[in-house]
Amino acid sequence: MGSLSKKQRKTLLRIIITGVLFVGLFICEHTGIFGQLPFWACIAIFAVPYLLIGYDIVIKAFKNISHGQVFDENLLMMIATIAAFCIGEYLEAVAVMLFYQVGELFQSYAVGKSRKSITDLMDIVPEYANIEHGGEIEQVDPDDVEVGDTIIIKPGERIPLDGVITEGETMIDTAALTGESVPRRAVVGDEVISGCINGSGTVKVEVTKAFEDSTVTRILELVENAGSKKAKVENFITRFAKIYTPAVTIAAFILAVVPPLFVDGNWSEWIARACTFLVISCPCALVISVPLGFFGGIGAASRAGILVKGGNYLEAVSALTTVVFDKTGTLTKGEFRVSKVQAEGCSYEELLETAALAECFSNHPIAVSIREAYGKPVSPQRVGSSGETAGHGVSAEVDGKHILLGNHKLMKANGIETKELDCAGTVVYTAADGAYLGAIVISDGIKDGSGDAIKALRAAGVQRTVMLTGDRKAEADAVSAELGLDEHFSELLPADKVGIVEKLLGEKGKNDRLAFVGDGINDAPVLARADVGIAMGSMGSDAAIEAADIVIMDDDIRKIPLVMRIAGRTMKIVRENIVFALAVKLAVMIFGALGLANMWLAVFADVGVAVLAILNSMRALKAEKPFVFENENKSRAGALENDAL
């Protein structure tokens, strides 16, 4: 009983007491003791266990009626059991309420178990942050810490805010967020995210995000809103129950009134049949098990480090046939390194210096990689005005010269002749005062597991894999060939990606779904436009995570086929529940109308079917293992030779 809530323990106690009374009354009835009592005495005796176990059902029925919700399972239970009292079926009336409450307790426990896999995620909320004041450490509310403050995180403590390590090194346990069981090493300069646990060493962290903008807060908002987005199947069941419940209530009334008037006049017989019919017809197996199945699927995904924002997206993922990937940071590491320098109108050192100065104000990964390759401090005083043309490159005044740094389109637009390089990687052409200086090639390694992910997607039912990138055709060709993608589009501007996704959406079948996988701020419009937007959550931008429907917390794209398997299993369970519940209820309802089913069979058709459906739904909580391939793809990081360096 320790795992039950206070309300559940109270219900269990009522069930036990009522069960004991029920057994005693069952024995007394079958020994003929009640046969000598007047009917009012029998009603008074059986009313005790009935009200003990069913008072809340009766209260709910009247409350719902007062709020305009007339037809629900509470009303069906109340009408059926009171009618059973009226025709002398006292024991059956108590049995219906007793077993109905057993089913409700079972449902409550199952929902709690499903919720636990998600609410375990709620435990990532940090309770405090350590700030040093006057040589002493003070614990403060994380919400009171400001961006730029330095916090101290001791071994075993949960990281309260996102930030960068400024002192110390440690091992970070990210299991609560990413599902990854192996801790990762973090040293000075590394980013740490809130919600993870500091493992081995004390570190000082400079806060980079306020608590309301931190990773842990965003995750909790996603989880809390997940239940509000229902799948089509869930919405269908809700609409179905609203029509079904009044229909069967009217049918039961007709069954109780019409045959006695026009057939045999045996009112007690037909009222008993109507009561049985009402108990059988209760739709709780459907309205409980279907949402529970989706909830279990979302819980199983969250345990694997995958946040699904609603049951509708889980349903859509189960029907994926096309997956479109952004390249940089999704299929590749996004860790750019200079792999080739080809100087024409100057020396190798001069070319790198000019490029590093022109890019000194940019935080773009390409700019950072050029400055790292230069390896010396750059002086912003040598740089005058500078500007950027999205998707083309930058222009800047360096030592009084007009420098252009960008792709072949930028050079061509400014009338500069270049020697176009046909090699894998992003080529950055450089010119000064209209004269071509040379080219710098920047390469990005393919992520470990990207090849496995593509194979696993095909095994999971994806028929078409597509890559979109702003890189040159040669780089796109190389990546696509290595991963075995079906199609790829290169040299795209951010707006071009939306157009291509629109075109692909128009080509897919009516029941097929398309997913877009990305991580950058420029991916947000495409993530929102796709049937399912999947964002890389660890290093992904805030805009991409907000626009996405599913977030992969550790950036491992092998989680995409994993969530497809979870979604497929969830949909299978939901469909099984619908078919099973409707088939059993329809059969027993017919038997009840014909007088071939008694109240005990009616209880099974209601409570028994609900319990079996709930048990089936709980299978959705089972964790799925990722696809494993013997020949795993190796990273290309460091494989590209740097000809000039």
N, C-alpha and C positions, 0 to 999 in steps of 0.2 A: 504493500500500500504506500510505501515511501515515495514511489514515482508518480503517484496520483496527486492531483490538485485537491485543495480543500473541498471544492464543490463536488469533485468526483468521489472523494472519500465519503461525503455525506450521502450521495446517491447510492454508493455501494452498501452503506449501512442500512438504508431504507430497503434495498433489494434483499439483503440478508434477513432482516426482520420480517418482511412481507413473505419471503420464501418459507420461513419457518411456520408462520401463520397459515400460509397456503397449504403446506403439507398436512398440518393438523386438521384444517377444514376439509381437505380432500378425503382424509381417513374418516372423519365424522360423517361426511355426506354418503360415503359408500357403505357405512355401517347402518344407515337409515335413521340416525339420530335426528336430523333436521326434518324428516318426514312428519313428525308429530308437532312441529312448531308452526304457528301462523306465519303467513308470508311476510308481514311487517317485521317480525322478529328475525327472520332469515335475512331480510334486507339490512336490518340494523347490524347484525353480526358480520355480514360480508362487506358492509360499508366501511368497516374499520381498516382492513388491509387495502381495500380499494382506494380510499382517500389517502392513506399513508403513502402508497406508491404512486398515485395518480393525481394528487391535488394540483401539482404544478402544470400538468397537461390541461386540466380543466380551466385553471386560471389563464393560461396562455391562450386557450381557445376563445374565452370571453374578451380578453384584451385585444386579440387580433380582430374580433368582430367589431369592437368599439373603434378600431382604427381603420375599418373598411376592408380588412383582409379576411373575408368570410371563409373561403374554402382553402383549408390547409390540413396537414396530417393531424394536428391537434384536434380540430373539429371532427374529423373522421373517427378518431379514437374515442372521443367523448360520446358522439351519437351512437356508435356501435355498442359501446359498453353499457350505456344507460338503457338502450333498447334491450340488451341482453338481460339486464336486471328486470325489466318490465315483463319479459316472457319467462322469468324464473331460471335463467341460465347464469346463476350467481357466480359459480366457480369459474366459468369461462370468462366472465367479465373481468374478474380479478386477474386471471391468467393473461388476458390480452394486455392489460396495463403493465403487469409484471414483466412479461417478455419484451414488450415495447421498450421499457426502461432499461432492460438488459442490453438491447440493441443500441439505445441512445448512449449508454455508458461506453459500450464498445466503440461506437463511432467517435465519441469524445476522446477516448484514449488513443485511437488511431490517428485522429487529427493532431493530437498533441505530439505523437511520435513523429508524424510527418513534419510538423512545425519545428520540432527540436533541431532537425538538420539545418533549418534556416535560422532559427533563433540562436543556435550555437554561434552563428556569424555575428549575432548581436553582442556576444561576449568580447568582441574585438574593441568595443568602446572603451577608451582609456578613462580611468577615474581621476587621474591627476597628472600634473607635469612638474618636474623638479627645476626650480630656478635658484641660482646662487645669489644671495644677498649678504654682503658684508662677511664673506667667508663661510656662511652657513647656508645649507640647502633648505629651501622652503617649498612645500608642496602647494601648488595652486591649481585652480580649475583650468583645464586646457583652453577653455573659451576665453580666459583672461590673458593668454599669451599672445603677443603681437608678432607680426612678421618682422624678422631681423633679430628677435631675441634669441639668446642661446640657452638651451635646456640641457640638463644632465640626465642621462639614461643609464641606470645601473643594471647589472646582470639580472635577468629574470623579469625585468619590468617590461610592460607593454609600451611601445613607442607611441606617444600621444599625438604627435603632429608631424606632418611632412617636413623634411628638411635635408640639409647636407652636413655630413660629419666634418667637424673642424679640428677635432682632437681625439686620438685613440683609435682602436680597431677592435672588431668583434665579429661574431657569427650571428646572423639574423635568421630567425625562424619565421618563414613566411607562410607556413602551412594553413593558417586560418584564412588567409586571403586567396592564396594561389592553389592550395591543395598539394603543393610540392613539399615532400617530407624532408628533403635534404637541406640543411641550413646553408646560407651563402655567406661568404666572407665580405665584410664591408670595412673599408679603410678611409682615411682622410680624403675628402673630395667626392666620395660616393653619396648618392641620394638614398635616403631611407623613407619609407612610407608608413603612415600611422596604421595601427592595428596589428603590426608584426611584433614579435617578442625579441628583445635583446638577449642574446645567449651568453657570451663568455666574458665580455669586457665592458668596463665603463667608458662611455663615449660622450663627447659634447657635440651637440647638433644645433646648427643655426636654422631657425624656423623659416621656411620659404612660403608657407600657406597658412592663412588663418584657419581656425578649427572648423568653421562653417564651410570652408572650401576644401578641406582636407580629404584624402582618399577615404578614410573611415566614414566620414559623414556622407559622402556621395554614395558609398556602397549601401549604407543603411537606408537612405532615401529610395534607392533602386529596389531593395528587398521589400520595404514597407509598401511600395506601390505595385508590386508584382501581382498581388491578388486581385487588383481592381480591373485588370485587363483580361477579359474572359475570351476563351477560344470559341469558335463558331459552334462547336458541339455543346459547350456549356450554355451558351445563349439559347440554343435550340431546346435544351432540356428545361431551362427556366420558362420559356414560352410554352413548351409542351405541358408542363405541370399546371400552368395557369388555366389551360383549356381542359386538361384531363381531369383535374380534381372536381370542378363543378359538374362535369359530364357524368362521372361515375356516381356522384352524390344524387343527381337527378335520376340516374338509372336505378340506383338502389331504392329511391322513393317509389318509382314506378313499379319495381319488383315487389315492394311491400304492399302496394295499394291495388294495383290493377288485377292481378290474378285472383285475389279473394273476392273481388266484386263480380268478376265475370267467369270464374272457373269453379272453385269449390268452397269458397267462403271460409277457408281455414286460415284465419288471420295470424295466429301464433306461428304457424309453419312458415308462411311467406315473410313475416317480419324477421324470423330467425335467419332465413335465407338472405334477406336484405342486409342484416347485421354482418353476416359472414362475408357477403359481397363487399361491404364497406371496408372491413378489416383487410381483406385481400388486396383491395385496390389502392391502398395507401402508397404513394409514389416515393417514399423516403429512400428506397434502395437506389433510385436514379439520382435524386437531388443531392444525396450524400456522396455516393461512390464516384460520380463523374468528376466533381470539383476536387475530391480527395485524390483521385488519380493524377490530375494535373499538378496538384499541390505537391504530391510525392515526387513527380518528375522534376519540378523546380528545385525541390530539396536535394534530390540526388545530384543535380547539376551543380548546385551551390557547394556541395561537399567536394566536388572535383575542381573547384576554383572557377566555375562558370556561372555568371549571374544572368538569369533569364528574366526579363522584365514583365512577363505575363504568360498565361496559358496560351494565348493566341499566337505568340511567337514560337512556343514549343510545338504547337500544331503546324505552323508554317514550316519549321525546320524539318519536320518529318516528311515533307513533300518536296524537299530541295532537289532540283535537277540541274541547276546552273549555279556555279560559284565563281564570282568575279573577285580578283585580288588586286589590291594596290601592291606595288612591288617593294618600294623602300620602307623598311621597318616592319613589313608584314611577311613577305617571302624571303627578304634579305635582312641582314642584321641592322642596317642603317648606320653602320660604323664605317664611315668613309676614310680611305687612306689613299694618298698619292702613290700611284703605281708606275707612272711614266712621265717624264718631263722631256719635251722636245723643243729646244730653243732654236730660233731661226735668225732673228735680227739682233740678238744679244746673247750674253752668256747664260749658262744654266742658273747661276746664283742671282743674276740680275732679273731674270724672268720670274723666279720664285719671290724675290723681294718686291717687285712691282705688283704681282698678284696679291701678295699678303697685305700690302699697304692699301690696295684698292678694296680689299675685303675686310679692312680692320674694324669697321662698324657693324658688320653682319654677324648674326648668330646662326646662320644657316650651316648645316653639317658640312657642306662643300667648302664654305669659307673657313670653318674651323680646321678642316683637314689641310687646307693650303697653308694656314698659319703654323700648324704643327709641323708640316714638312719644311717650312722655312726655318723654324727652330730658334729664331732670335726675336727679341722684343721689337715691336713695330711702333713707330712714333706717329700718333694721330696728327701732330702738328704739321707733318709733311703732306697731309691730305686736306684738300679744300672741300668743295661741294661734292656730294655723291648722291646717287639715286639708283633705284632698282626697277627693272622692267620685268613684271611677273612672267615666269616661264621662259625668259630669254637670258637675263644676266644683269650685271651692274655697270655703271659708269661712274668715274671719279676723277677729280683733279689731283694728281700726284706729282709733287715737285714742279708744278706749273704745266705738266703735260696732261692731255685728255686721254685717260685710260679707259678702254672697253674690255670687259671680261665676261665671257658668256658662251652661248652655243653658236652653231653655224648660222642660224637665222639672224642673230644679232649682228654678226660680222657682215652678212650679206645685205642686211638692211642699211648698213653704214658704208657700203661700197668697198669693203675690205676683202681682198683675195686671200684665201686660206688654203692650206694643204689639209684636206679633210682626212682624218685618221679613221681607218676601218679596224677598230679593235674593241674588245669588250671593256666597258667602263664608261663613265661620264667624261666627255672631253670638254675642257674649258679653254677656249681660244682667247688669246690676249693680243691687244693692239694698243699702240701709243701714237697719238696724233695721226691716226689713219694708217700707220705702218704696222704690218703684222710682225709680232715678236715671237710667237710660238704657241705651243699647246701643252696643257697639263691634263693627264688622264687620272681620274679618280675612280677607284673600284670599291665595290661593296660585296661582302661575302654572303653567300646563301645561308640562311638559318639552319642550324642542326634540326633535322626532323621535317624539313619542308617537303622533301621528296616522299617521305613516309606518309605525310598528311595527304598528298595528292593521290597516292595509291589507296589509302584508307577511304578517301572520299568516293573513289570509283567503286570500292567494295561496298560502300554504304548506299549506293544508288545514284550518285551524281553522274550525269551524262556529259557535262560540258564544263571545262575549267578555263577561265580567261584571265589574263593579266593586263592591267593598265599601268602605264608608267610615262613619266615625262622625260625619261632618259632616251638616249639615241637608240636607233634600230639595232645596231650591232650588240649593244649591251642587253637589250630586250631579247634578241634572238638567242644569245648565249644562255641567259637565265631560263628562258622558256624551253630550250632544247634539253638543258640539264635536268629540269623538273618534269619534263614530259607533258607540258600543258597543251591543251587543244588549240588555243588561240592566244594572240597577244597584240596589243596596240601600243605603239611607242610615240615619243615626241609629242605628248599630249599636254595641253594647258589644263588647269583645274576645271574650267567650264566644259572642256571636251569630254571629260569622264562622265558627266551627267548625261550628255547626248548619247554616248555609247551604251550606257546602262539603259536608257530609254529605248534604244533600238533593240537591245537584247530582251527587254521585257516584252516588247511587241512580238518577238519571235517565239517565245515559249508557249507551251500549251495552257489551256484554261485552268487545269488543276495543278500545274507545275508551279514551283516557286523559285525565285532567284535571290541569292544572298550576295551582298558585297562585304568584303573584309578589308578594313583599313585602320590606320592609326593616326593620321595627321589631321591638322585643323582643316586642310583643304578637302579632306574626305567627308566632312560632316554633311554637305548637301547630298552626296551620293549615298551615304549610309541611310539618310532619311528617305531617299527616293526608292531604294530597293525594297523588295518584299520583306527581307530580313537584313538588318544592318548589324554586322558583327565587328566590334572594336577590340583592339589590343589594349587592355586596361593598365598594364604595368607602366609602359612608357608612352601610352597614347595620350593625345591632347584632351583637355577637358571638353572641348566642343565635340570631338569625335565620340567620346564616351556618352555625352548627353544625347547625341543624335542616334546612337546605336540602340538596337533592341536586345542584343546579347553582348556581354562583355567577358572576354577571356582575360582573367586576372594576371596570368603569368606570361602572356604573349606567345604561348605555345600553340601554333595553329593545328597541332594534332588533336587539340581539344574540340575542333569543329566536327570531325567525324564522330568523336565521342558523344557530343551533345546530340548529333543526329541519331545515334543508337538509342540514347536515353529517350529522345522524343518519339522514335519509332515504337519502342517498347511501351511508352506511356499511352500512345494512341491505340495500340493493340489491346491494352488492358481496358481502356475506356470503352472501346467497341464491344469487347467481351461482356462487360458489365451491362451495357445497354441491351444487347441481344438476350443475355441470360435473364435479366430482370423482367423484360417485357414478355418473353416466351413463357416463363413460369407463371407470371401473374395472369396472363391471358388464359392459360390452360386452367388454372385453379379458379379464376373468376367464372369461367363457363361451368365448371363442376359445382361451384357455389350456387349459381343461378338455377341449376338443375336439381339442387338438393343433394348432390353427391359429395359435398365437402362440408365438414363440420368446422367448429370454431378453432379446433386445434390445428387443422390443416391451414386454416386462414392465418393463424399466428405464424406458422412456418413460412407461408407465402409472403408475409410482411417482414417479420423480424428475421427469420432464417435467411431469406434472400438478401436482405440488407447486410447481415453479418457476413455472408459469403462474398458479396460484392465488395465490402470493405476490406476483407482479407485479401481479395484479389488486387484491390487498389494499392494495398501496402507493398505489393511487389515492386511498384514503381520507385520505391525508396532504395532498392538494391543498387549498389554502385556498379558501374560498367567499367571494364578494363579497356585501356586504349588498344588499338590495333598494334601488333608487333610484327616487324619484318626482319628476316635474318640479315639481309644486306642493307644496313642503314646508310643513309646518305651522309657523307662527310662534309663538313663545312669547307667552303673555299677560302676562308679567311687566311690570308698569308700565302695562298697558292699563286696569286698573280705576282709576277716578278716586277720589281721596280728597276727599269732599264737604266735610269739615270742616277738613282740613288745607290 
